Amino acid sequence: MSLLSVTDLRGGYVAADEIVKGAALHVEDGEIVSLIGPNGAGKSTLLKLIAGLLRPSGGHIHLGDRDIAGLGAPEISGLGLSFVPQERNVFGTMTIAENLEMGSFTDGRHARQRMAELYERFPMLAEKRRAAARTLSGGQRQILAMAIALMNAPKLLLLDEPTAGLSPRAAEELFGTIVALNKTGVAILMVEQNALEALAVSARACVLVQGRVEREGRAAELASDPTVRDLFLGGKAQPMLAGTT
């Protein structure tokens, strides 16, 4: 049984406009899976549907043996799935310690222990625990955002464009952090604009086009596929990709 299994998922921001149109994918225990595709393909919307921030109009989302489609975000978070949005993912005026406390809203009983574990994992957060989140660099804010999501000890972490707006060096360092986190046993489903870099750290990947997963396979194989490379290196392969099965 897959950790996450999505079948025929449909939905969007309003009922009359489905952005995700029958998507299907799966994530196994301990995997990093990248979700890549052209702008407007519905990648971020798909993550929000899985995380419970948007209500699906159809389809199924299984987290283990539980169908979570239609559940709210707090309940889904309590079941072991955390989502890190691209924007507004930290509380800028609050300290790092206060941000982490906010991440324990579903289970405050273990907050102190988990904060200690995260400070050990991310020494930068420990050093700056009394600083306001707005004082952090872009890469540091992303680490804090992931740490907030880790406060409920998730089995699966959804990351929406984690390196957006970062310098190449900061993006490289963040990818290293994601790989290190995955090695602790947390599975990751990641939407990422730096597609080739994401494929390099992923076990598998899905290519989303017009709301549907059109290609799926080993990340290394997709990274070497000429059609996929053309799509993400400015080529004109998108129409051909959309027509593949």
N, C-alpha and C positions, 0 to 999 in steps of 0.2 A: 504494500500500500504506500502510495506516495505521501510525502509530508503535505504537499499542496497539489490539488488537482482541480483545474478549471476546465469546464466543458460548456460549449455553446453559450458563452457569456455575452450578454447584450446589455447596453445601457449608455447613458450620457448624462448631461446636466439637466435636460428637460425630456419628458416622456416622448415628445414628438420628434426628437432629434437624436437617434442612436449614433454614438460615435464608435463604440465598440460593437461589432456586428457578428457575433458568433465566435469569439476567440476561444482557443483551447491551448492549454499548456500545463506542465507539471514541474514540480521541484521536489527532488529527493532529499532525504536527510543529509546535511552536511555539504550540499552543493552550493556553488555560485552559478546562477543562471542570469545571463544578460538578455534584456529585451531591447532590441534595436529596431530602427526603422526611420523613414523620412519624417520630417516635421509634419504635424497634423495627422499622423497615423493612428493616434489614440493611445499612445504608450502610458502617459501619465494618468489618463482617464481609467485605463485598465487597472493600474495600481490602486487608484482611489475606490474603484468598485470592489476590489478584493479586500481592501482595508475597512470597508464599511462607511467611507465618507460619502459615497454615492450609492443609491439603491439600484440594484440591477433590475432591468425590465424582463429578464429571462435568463435561463441557464443555471448552472450549479457551480459552487465553490466549496470544495471539501478541504478542510484542514484536518488531516488524519481521516477519521471516520465520521467527522461532524460536518454537515452541510451548513456553512455559515452565510450563504447568500441571503441577503436581506437583514442580517443582524446589524446592530449599530456598532460604531467604532469602539466604544468603551468595552462592550461585551467581547468583541473579537480580540481586542488587546489582552483581555483577561484570559483568553484561551491560548495565548502564546504567539501572537503575531503583532509585530510593531512596524509602524510606517514612519519614515522620515521624509517629509515633503521637501521640495526644492527651495521654497521660500518661506519666510516667517516660521522657521523651525526652532528658534530659541526666543527667550524673553529677554530683550536687550537691556532693559533697565534693572533686571534682577541679577543677583550674583550667580556664579557658576553653581555654588552649593544649592541655592534656591531653585535654579533650573532643574537640577537633578532631583530635588524633592518633588517637583511638579511631575516628574516622570514616574513616581511611585503611587499615583492616584488610585490605581487598581489594587494595590497591595502594599499599604503603608507599613505593615508589620515587619518587613524585611528591608526597609529603606536604608537604615544605618549600615547594615552589613553589605548591601549592594553598592552603596556609595563608597565604602572602604575598598571594595574589590575594583571598582571603576577608577578610583584614584590610583590604585596600584597599577592597573593596566595602562592608564593614561596619566603619567606623572605631570604633564603640563596642566591638567585640570586641578590636580592637587596643589600645585604651586600657585595657581591663580584662583583658588576656590572663593576668595572674598572679592574678586574683581567683578565688575559688571560685564555681562556677556557682550555688550556692545563694544567693549575695548579689545575684543579678540580679533585676530586676523581672519580672513575668509576660511582658510583651511582649519584653523582652530575652532571656528564656529561650527564647521561641519562635524568635527570630532565631538564637540559638545552635543550637537543634535543627535548623533548616533548614541552617545552615552545616555542621553535622556531616554531614548527608545529602549536601551538595554536595561533600564531600571526595573522592568517587569520580567526580566530573564526570558526573553522570547526564544522560541525555537526557530522562528523565521523572521527575517528583517527585510522589509521592502524599502529600497532606496530610490528616490526620484531625483535623477540628475545630480549626484553628489558632488561632481567636480565643476558644476556650472559656475562660471565667473572666476575660477581659480587660475593662477599662473601655471604654466606647464610644470614647474618644479613642485608647486603645492599640490597639483593634481597627481603627480607621480607619488608623492609622499602619502596622499590620501588613499590611493590604490593599494599601497603597501599596508596601510592600516586596515583596509577592508580584507585583504588576504590574511593578515594576522588574526583578525577577529574571526574569520571563517574557520581558521585552524583550531579555534576553541570549541567548535561544534555548532556554531550558529549558521544556519542556511541563509542564503541571500538571493533575493530576486531584485535585479538592479536595472533601472532605465538609465541610460548614459549616452550623452552626446558624443563623447570621445569613444566612438564605437570600436575601433581597432584596439585601443588600449583596454577597453572593457573585455573584449574577446580574449585578450592575452591573459587575463586573470580568471577567466570563467571556465567551468567544465563544459557547459552547454549554452546554447543561445537560441532565441526565437526572433524571427524577423516579422515585425508587424507592419502590414500595409493595408490602409483603408479599413482599419478596425478588425482585421483578421490576421491570424498567424499564417503566413504564407510559406515560411521555411523554418525548419527546426533541425538542430543537429549538434554535433560536437563543435565547440567554439573554434578550435584550430582549423577544422575543415571549412567552416563558414568564412573564417578570416582569409583563407587562401583561395576562396571561390572568386573568380573574376567578376561575376555579376554583382556580388555583395560588395567587393572592393570598389567597383565603379560607382555604385550607389553612394558610398560614403566618401569617395574621393572626388566627387564632383562630376562623375560620368552621367550618362543618360540611360542607365539601365533600369530605372524605376518601372516603366511600363512592362518590360519583359519580366521583371521580378513579380509584379502584381499578377501576372498571368500564370506563374508556375504553380504546381501542386505538389 
